[in-house]
């Protein structure tokens, strides 16, 4: 996918932020409207508070299901579907004639919550210029603070003055607008066809120092396989001492030698990088070459 220009990137981020504002409003505005909701549903205020629990349960259930089921699908399409589900959930909240249906509607509205923010972060990193992924994620997450500062107070005021259902109609409209903006402004980004339920449910793993993730990276930043980094850290990095080498403090059997005699490498007979920091499968005397002996396998 070609890198988008600054204007296209800004519009895509705006679409994602708009969705975050809508999610932030519907998550928190219920707290300020509990008396109105209780009166409208014909229940006590504590019973009306269960609508908050129903939304939270939707978040808990929806997040892992979306992560497992949608990893292989194009991300823009998944974002659009999530916002349509969000729109339907809030519209049903505004229409709910009974308390039971109100609970179901709030549960449905909570299902897309975690999945939307997770996919929005992945899309933001994909669209960001090199080295600015963190800034891009922070930008698309601005929806929540904007909702807290502006959306929730305005939504509470509107609900108290116009009726609590009016607030959820407004949130539903915001969800529909987000679905349209995502479809129009967010570039198509592929999913990960190699992902499956098995790889997503594999035990989370992070690579040790001196290793990199070689496969299985998912939205949860887990790696199913790590391999050694080659070449090792720069001789100027803090992990190295003068001359580009460092011996183990306990035993040379815990060291490895990298490229002896090469520029910036290890002089013959010296050891670099403690065995534990590289995570190799076996302990042995220091290596005299840049590659492990026959039969050795790296393990990170």
C-alpha positions as CSV (number, residue, x, y, z in Angstrom):
1,X,0.0,0.0,0.0
2,X,1.5,3.4,-1.0
3,X,2.1,5.8,1.9
4,X,-0.7,8.4,2.1
5,X,0.1,12.1,1.9
6,X,-0.3,14.3,4.9
7,X,-3.9,15.4,4.0
8,X,-5.1,11.8,3.5
9,X,-3.5,10.8,6.7
10,X,-5.1,13.6,8.6
11,X,-8.6,12.7,7.2
12,X,-8.1,9.1,8.2
13,X,-7.1,10.0,11.7
14,X,-10.1,12.4,11.9
15,X,-12.4,9.5,11.0
16,X,-10.9,7.3,13.7
17,X,-11.0,10.1,16.3
18,X,-14.7,10.7,15.5
19,X,-15.4,7.0,16.3
20,X,-13.5,7.3,19.6
21,X,-15.6,10.3,20.6
22,X,-18.8,8.4,20.0
23,X,-17.5,5.4,22.0
24,X,-16.3,7.6,24.8
25,X,-19.7,9.4,25.1
26,X,-21.8,6.3,25.2
27,X,-19.5,4.7,27.7
28,X,-19.6,7.5,30.3
29,X,-22.8,9.5,29.6
30,X,-25.0,6.8,31.1
31,X,-23.7,7.7,34.6
32,X,-25.1,11.2,34.4
33,X,-28.5,10.0,33.1
34,X,-29.3,7.2,35.5
35,X,-32.2,9.1,37.2
36,X,-33.8,9.8,33.8
37,X,-33.2,6.3,32.5
38,X,-34.7,4.8,35.7
39,X,-37.8,6.9,35.4
40,X,-38.2,6.1,31.7
41,X,-37.7,2.4,32.2
42,X,-39.8,2.2,35.3
43,X,-37.1,0.8,37.6
44,X,-35.0,2.0,40.5
45,X,-31.8,3.9,40.0
46,X,-29.7,0.9,41.2
47,X,-31.5,-1.3,38.7
48,X,-30.8,1.3,36.0
49,X,-27.1,1.1,36.9
50,X,-27.1,-2.4,35.5
51,X,-27.1,-0.8,32.0
52,X,-23.5,0.3,32.8
53,X,-22.6,-3.2,33.7
54,X,-24.2,-4.6,30.5
55,X,-22.1,-2.2,28.4
56,X,-18.9,-3.3,30.3
57,X,-19.8,-6.9,29.8
58,X,-20.1,-6.3,26.1
59,X,-16.7,-4.8,26.0
60,X,-15.2,-7.8,27.8
61,X,-16.9,-10.3,25.6
62,X,-16.5,-8.4,22.3
63,X,-12.8,-7.5,22.5
64,X,-11.3,-11.1,22.5
65,X,-13.9,-12.4,20.0
66,X,-13.1,-9.6,17.5
67,X,-9.3,-10.1,18.0
68,X,-9.7,-13.8,17.3
69,X,-12.2,-13.6,14.5
70,X,-11.2,-10.5,12.5
71,X,-7.4,-10.7,12.4
72,X,-7.4,-12.1,8.9
73,X,-10.0,-9.6,7.5
74,X,-9.2,-6.2,5.9
75,X,-9.1,-3.7,8.7
76,X,-11.1,-0.9,7.1
77,X,-14.0,-3.3,6.5
78,X,-13.9,-4.5,10.1
79,X,-13.9,-0.9,11.4
80,X,-17.0,-0.1,9.3
81,X,-18.8,-3.2,10.5
82,X,-17.9,-2.4,14.1
83,X,-19.3,1.1,13.9
84,X,-22.5,-0.2,12.3
85,X,-22.9,-2.5,15.2
86,X,-22.2,0.4,17.5
87,X,-24.8,2.5,15.7
88,X,-27.5,-0.3,16.0
89,X,-26.8,-0.8,19.6
90,X,-27.2,2.9,20.5
91,X,-30.3,3.2,18.3
92,X,-31.9,0.2,20.1
93,X,-31.0,1.9,23.4
94,X,-33.0,4.9,22.3
95,X,-35.9,2.8,21.1
96,X,-35.9,0.2,23.9
97,X,-39.5,-0.1,25.3
98,X,-38.6,-2.3,28.2
99,X,-35.9,-2.6,30.8
100,X,-34.8,-6.0,29.5
101,X,-34.4,-4.8,25.9
102,X,-32.5,-1.8,27.2
103,X,-30.0,-4.2,28.9
104,X,-29.6,-6.2,25.7
105,X,-29.1,-3.0,23.7
106,X,-26.4,-1.7,26.0
107,X,-24.6,-5.1,25.8
108,X,-24.7,-4.9,22.0
109,X,-23.4,-1.3,22.0
110,X,-20.4,-2.4,24.1
111,X,-19.3,-5.2,21.8
112,X,-17.3,-3.1,19.3
113,X,-15.5,-1.0,21.9
114,X,-12.2,-2.8,22.4
115,X,-12.0,-4.0,18.8
116,X,-12.4,-0.6,17.4
117,X,-9.6,1.0,19.4
118,X,-7.3,-2.0,18.7
119,X,-7.8,-1.8,15.0
120,X,-7.7,2.0,14.9
121,X,-4.2,1.8,16.6
122,X,-3.0,-0.7,14.0
123,X,-4.3,1.3,11.1
124,X,-2.7,4.5,12.6
125,X,0.7,2.8,12.8
126,X,0.3,1.6,9.2
127,X,-0.4,5.1,7.9
128,X,2.2,6.9,10.0
129,X,5.5,8.0,8.6
130,X,8.5,5.9,9.7
131,X,9.4,6.5,13.3
132,X,6.1,8.2,14.2
133,X,3.9,5.2,15.0
134,X,3.6,6.1,18.7
135,X,2.5,9.6,17.8
136,X,-0.1,8.3,15.4
137,X,-1.6,6.0,18.0
138,X,-1.8,8.8,20.5
139,X,-3.6,10.9,17.9
140,X,-6.3,8.4,17.2
141,X,-6.8,7.9,20.9
142,X,-7.8,11.5,21.4
143,X,-11.4,10.5,21.0
144,X,-11.7,9.5,24.6
145,X,-10.4,12.7,26.2
146,X,-12.4,14.8,23.8
147,X,-15.5,12.8,24.8
148,X,-14.7,13.3,28.5
149,X,-14.1,17.0,28.2
150,X,-16.9,18.0,25.8
151,X,-19.1,15.1,24.7
152,X,-20.1,13.7,28.0
153,X,-21.1,17.0,29.6
154,X,-23.0,18.1,26.5
155,X,-24.6,14.6,26.3
156,X,-25.7,14.7,29.9
157,X,-27.2,18.2,29.5
158,X,-29.0,17.2,26.4
159,X,-30.4,14.1,28.1
160,X,-31.6,16.0,31.1
161,X,-33.3,18.7,28.9
162,X,-34.5,16.8,25.9
163,X,-34.9,13.3,27.4
164,X,-32.3,10.6,27.8
165,X,-33.2,8.9,24.5
166,X,-32.1,12.0,22.6
167,X,-28.5,11.5,23.7
168,X,-28.4,8.0,22.4
169,X,-29.9,9.0,19.2
170,X,-27.1,11.6,18.8
171,X,-24.5,8.9,19.6
172,X,-26.1,6.6,17.1
173,X,-25.9,9.3,14.4
174,X,-22.2,9.9,15.4
175,X,-21.6,6.1,14.9
176,X,-23.2,6.2,11.5
177,X,-21.1,9.2,10.5
178,X,-18.0,7.4,11.6
179,X,-18.8,4.3,9.5
180,X,-19.2,6.6,6.5
181,X,-16.0,8.5,7.1
182,X,-14.0,5.4,7.7
183,X,-15.2,3.9,4.5
184,X,-14.4,7.1,2.5
185,X,-11.2,8.4,4.2
186,X,-9.4,5.4,5.7
187,X,-7.3,3.6,3.1
188,X,-7.7,-0.1,2.5
189,X,-5.3,-2.0,4.7
190,X,-5.0,-5.8,4.6
191,X,-5.5,-8.2,7.4
192,X,-3.0,-11.0,8.3
193,X,-4.0,-14.1,6.4
194,X,-1.5,-16.2,8.3
195,X,-3.3,-15.5,11.6
196,X,-5.7,-18.1,12.9
197,X,-7.4,-19.0,16.2
198,X,-4.4,-21.2,17.0
199,X,-1.8,-18.5,16.6
200,X,-3.9,-15.9,18.4
201,X,-4.4,-18.2,21.3
202,X,-0.8,-19.2,21.5
203,X,1.0,-18.3,24.7
204,X,2.1,-14.7,24.7
205,X,5.9,-14.3,24.3
206,X,8.2,-11.4,24.0
207,X,11.7,-11.7,22.7
208,X,14.7,-11.5,25.0
209,X,17.5,-9.0,24.6
210,X,19.4,-9.6,21.5
211,X,16.5,-11.3,19.7
212,X,13.7,-10.2,17.4
213,X,10.3,-11.4,16.6
214,X,10.3,-13.4,13.4
215,X,6.7,-14.6,13.2
216,X,3.3,-14.6,14.9
217,X,3.2,-11.0,15.9
218,X,-0.4,-9.9,16.5
219,X,-2.3,-7.0,17.9
220,X,-1.4,-8.2,21.4
221,X,2.3,-7.8,20.5
222,X,2.9,-11.5,21.1
223,X,5.6,-13.5,19.2
224,X,5.3,-17.2,18.4
225,X,8.9,-17.4,17.4
226,X,12.0,-15.3,18.1
227,X,15.4,-15.5,16.4
228,X,18.7,-13.9,17.2
229,X,19.5,-10.5,16.0
230,X,22.3,-10.3,13.5
231,X,24.6,-8.5,13.7
232,X,24.8,-8.0,17.5
233,X,24.4,-4.6,19.1
234,X,26.7,-1.9,17.9
235,X,30.1,-1.8,19.7
236,X,29.1,1.7,20.9
237,X,26.0,0.5,22.7
238,X,26.0,0.4,26.5
239,X,26.1,-3.5,26.4
240,X,29.7,-3.4,25.2
241,X,32.8,-2.2,26.9
242,X,35.9,-0.6,25.3
243,X,37.2,-2.6,22.4
244,X,33.7,-4.0,21.6
245,X,33.9,-7.0,23.9
246,X,32.7,-8.0,27.3
247,X,33.5,-11.1,29.3
248,X,31.1,-12.9,31.6
249,X,31.5,-12.0,35.2
250,X,31.1,-15.6,36.3
251,X,32.5,-17.9,33.6
252,X,33.7,-17.9,30.1
253,X,31.3,-20.8,29.5
254,X,28.5,-18.2,29.6
255,X,29.9,-16.1,26.8
256,X,29.9,-16.1,23.0
257,X,32.4,-14.6,20.7
258,X,31.2,-12.7,17.6
259,X,33.4,-12.2,14.6
260,X,36.8,-12.4,16.3
261,X,39.4,-10.1,14.8
262,X,36.9,-8.1,12.7
263,X,36.5,-4.4,12.8
264,X,34.7,-3.5,16.1
265,X,34.4,-7.2,16.9
266,X,36.1,-9.5,19.4
267,X,39.8,-10.0,19.5
268,X,40.8,-13.7,19.3
269,X,40.2,-15.5,22.6
270,X,37.8,-12.9,24.0
271,X,34.1,-13.3,24.6
272,X,31.3,-10.9,24.0
273,X,27.7,-10.7,25.2
274,X,26.8,-12.9,28.2
275,X,25.1,-16.2,27.2
276,X,22.0,-15.3,29.2
277,X,21.4,-12.1,27.3
278,X,21.4,-13.9,24.0
279,X,19.3,-16.9,25.1
280,X,21.2,-19.6,23.3
281,X,20.1,-23.2,23.8
282,X,23.3,-24.5,25.4
283,X,26.1,-23.3,27.5
284,X,29.6,-23.8,26.1
285,X,33.0,-22.3,25.8
286,X,33.2,-19.0,23.9
287,X,32.8,-19.2,20.2
288,X,35.7,-18.5,18.0
289,X,33.5,-17.6,15.0
290,X,30.5,-15.5,14.2
291,X,28.3,-18.5,13.8
292,X,27.3,-21.2,16.3
293,X,29.0,-24.6,16.0
294,X,27.3,-27.4,14.1
295,X,24.2,-28.8,15.9
296,X,23.5,-25.7,17.8
297,X,20.2,-23.9,17.6
298,X,19.4,-20.4,18.8
299,X,16.5,-20.1,21.2
300,X,15.1,-16.7,22.3
